[in-house]
Amino acid sequence: MTNLKITDNIIVDQIADALNFHTGVTNSVVSNNFIRNTGDDGLAMWSEKTADANDTFDHNTVQTPVLANNIAIYGGRDNAVTDNLVADPIREGSTLHAGSRFNATPFEGTLSFARNTTVRGGPRDLNWNIGLGAIWLYALQSNMAGRIDITDSSFLDSTYNAFMFVVDWPVKDVYAVTNVAVRNVKVDGTGTNVVSARVGGFATFENVDARNVGAPFVNNCGTFHFTGTPEFDVRLIGNSNDGGWHGNSWCEDRPPVVAPPPPSPWN
């Protein structure tokens, strides 16, 4: 399947996904759709065995998935999630997600999350009993080593974290999340941290402004070896990140939640 365009639809009250690009969909676009109350991911690219490539989810509004994520990318090559408004996931997922899961191909090329707005993302995962991130990257079945750019976006009123990098416990010493670049992002309100890292690897942060944060900015448990140097490297680029980034790294498995105030205009 290639050169498919799905635009200007309203999809509500679904048992499973609203739309899923499954296995080898290429050069296709999903744009200007309104999606609400899905029983699984609102929008998904699932590269099971064969990579979805050069696809874009653009200018969609996705609200209240009952299970899983507003928008999820499982493997693939050179895909993009741009200019979407995603809000209020209920459980076992969040507003934006990329994961090496469900027998997906490894991430290759560049996965771009650009100019998205998340609202009240990062809910509690009831299986893990921890808070997720408004955007979360999950290395379950392979290393996540393809480039992932998260740029020019706003993360508003996140219930727990804005960003989460995570691996499942049985493979915590096997798979890592690397080659992630976060740039030109505003975080307004988190119940806990800006960054929660529960995996090995690294990410860079450049011009990331954060305020109304409920806990120290970086909760870095890495792979839980507690060697003194966490296995996830949070690389701050120069002095470009505003808020309380420097000197605010800790490891707390389940930090208490501090409800943030409502988002407000930036000066």
N, C-alpha and C positions, 0 to 999 in steps of 0.2 A: 504494500500500500504506500503510495507516495503522492505528493502534491494535493493533499486533502485540505479543505478549508471548512471549518465549522464556526459560524458566526451568528450573532444576534439571536440567540435562543434563550428561553427561560426553561430551566429544568429544576423541578422541586419534588420533594417527598419520594425519594428513590429507596429501594431496598438495599442496593449496593452502590457502586460508583455512578456518578453522573456521566463521566466519560473516561475511558481508559485506552491509551495507545499501547497495544499489547503486541510485542514481538515484531521488530523490524519495520516500524512505521517511520517514514523519512520525509523530510522537506514539507512538513505539514504544519498548519496553524490553527489554533483554537483561540478565538478572540471575541470580545464584546458579548460574552454570555453572562447570564445571571443564574447562579446555582445556589440552592438552599435545601438543607435537611436531607442530606444523603445518608445512607446506612453504612457507607464505607468512604473511601477518599472521594472528595469532590471531583478533582481532576488528577489523573495519574498518567505517567509514562512508565510502562513496565517492560523493560528489555529482557524478557525471559528468553535466554539462550541466544537470541539474535538482537542486536542493538537497535533501538530507536535512535535516529540521528537527524540533526539539523531541524528539529521540531521546536515550536514556540507556543507557550501559553501566554497570551498577551491581553491586557485590559479586561480581565474577567473579574467579576465579583462573586466570591464564594463564601457562604455563611453556614455556620452551625452543622458541620458534619457530626452525626451522632457517634460514629466510630471512625477512627483513623484521622486522616489529615485533610485540610482544605485543598492543598496542592502537594503532590508527592512525586518524586522522581526516583525510580529504581533502576540504576545503571544507565548505560547508553553513552552516546558520543555527541558532543557539541550541541547540546540542547539549551534552551533558554526559558526562563520564567520572568516575565517583564510586566511592569505597570499594573499589577493586580492588587485588588483590595480583598483581604482575607480576614475573617473574624470569627471568634467564638466557637472553636472546636470543643467538643464535649468530653470525649475520653479516648484513651489509647492512641493519641496522635496530637498534632498541633497544626499551626497555620501553614508552615512551610517545612518540607522534609526532603532529604536525600538519603537513600539507604542502599547498602549492598545487601539485599534481602531477596527472598522469593526466587532464588536461582537466577538472579539478574546478571547480565554481563558486567564486568568491571567498568567503572567510569573512565572514559577516555576523552582526549581533547579538553574542552572547557565547558563546564556547566555554569551558566550565568543566572544568578538571581539579581535582577536590577530594577530599581525604582518601584519596589513593592511596598505596600503598607499593611502591617499586621496589627490587629486590634484584639486585645484580650487573648493572645496566644499563650503558649507555655503552660497548659493545665497539668494537673497531677495524673501520672500514669498509675492506674490502680493495680496493675500486675507487678510493676517494679516498686510501687509505693514511693516514688520520687517525683519531683517536678521536672517537666520537660522544658525545652526552650521554644520561644516563638518560631525560631528556625532551629532544626536539630539534624545533625548528621550522624548516621548510625552505621558503623562497620561491623556487620554480623557474619558475612560469608566470604569477604575478601577485603584486602586493603583498599582504602579510598585514596588513591594516589593521583588520579586525574585532577587537573586544576578546577577549583571551585571558586568563583568570584561572587561576593555578596556586596553589592554596591548601591549607593544613592537611594537608600531605603529608610523607612521609619518603622520602629517597633514600639507600639504604644500600649501601655497599661498591661504588660505581660504578667500573668498570674504568678509564675515562678521566674524563669530565666529568659533573657533575650536570645542568647546563643547557647546551644548545647552540643558538645562533641562526645560521643558515647560508643562503647563497645559492650557486648554481652560478656558476663563474667567468665563463662567457660572458654572464651577465645580472647581474653583480655591481653594475653601475652603473645598473641598470634597476629592480630590485625590492628592496623593503625589508621588514623585520619591525618593526611598530610596535604600540603600544597593548597591551603585555603587562604584567600586574601579578602579581607573585609575593609572597605573604604567608603568614606563619605556617608556615614550612617548616623542617624539620631535614635537614641533610646530614651524614651520618656516614660518612666515608671516600670519597675520590676518588683515583684513580691519578694524575690531573693536576689540573685546575682545578675550581672550583665553576662558573664561567661561561666558556664559550668562545664568542666572538662573531666571526663571519666574514661579516658582512653589515652594511648600514646600517640605522638605525632606533633604537629605544629600548625599554627595559623598566624597570619600577620594582621595587625589592626592599625589602620591609618585614618586619621580624621574621624574618629568615632566619638561623638559627644553623648554623654549619658548624665541623667539627673533623676532624682526621685527613686533612688535605688535602695532596696530594703536590706541589703547585706553587703559586705565587702565585694568589690567589683568582680574579682576572679576567684572562683571556687575550683581549685585545681587539685583533684585527687589522682589524676593520671590513671595508672593501672593499679593503684592501691598497694604499692610496694613500700611507700613511706621511706625512701632512701635519703631524703633531704632535698633532692632535686626532682620535682615532679616530671613524669614521663611525657607530659604534654607541654610544649613550649609555646607560651603566649608571647609573641614577638610584637612589641609596641614600636611603631615606626616614629622615630624622633620624639618631639614633644607635641605631636599633632592631635593627641587624644585628650579631650577635656572631661573633667569630672574628678573622680577619685581613683584613677587607675593605678598610680604608682604607690607601692607599699601596701597594697590591699589584696594580697593573695593569701588564700587559706585553703584548708580542706575540711569540709563539714559534710557528712553524708546526707543529712536531711535538715538543713537550716530552717529556722522558724520563718514564717511568712509575715512580712510587714506590708499591709495594703497601701499601694501608692495613691497619691491624689490623682484626680482626673487630668488627662493631658491638657496642656495650655500652650498658647503661642510662644515661640522662641523669640528672644530679643534679637 
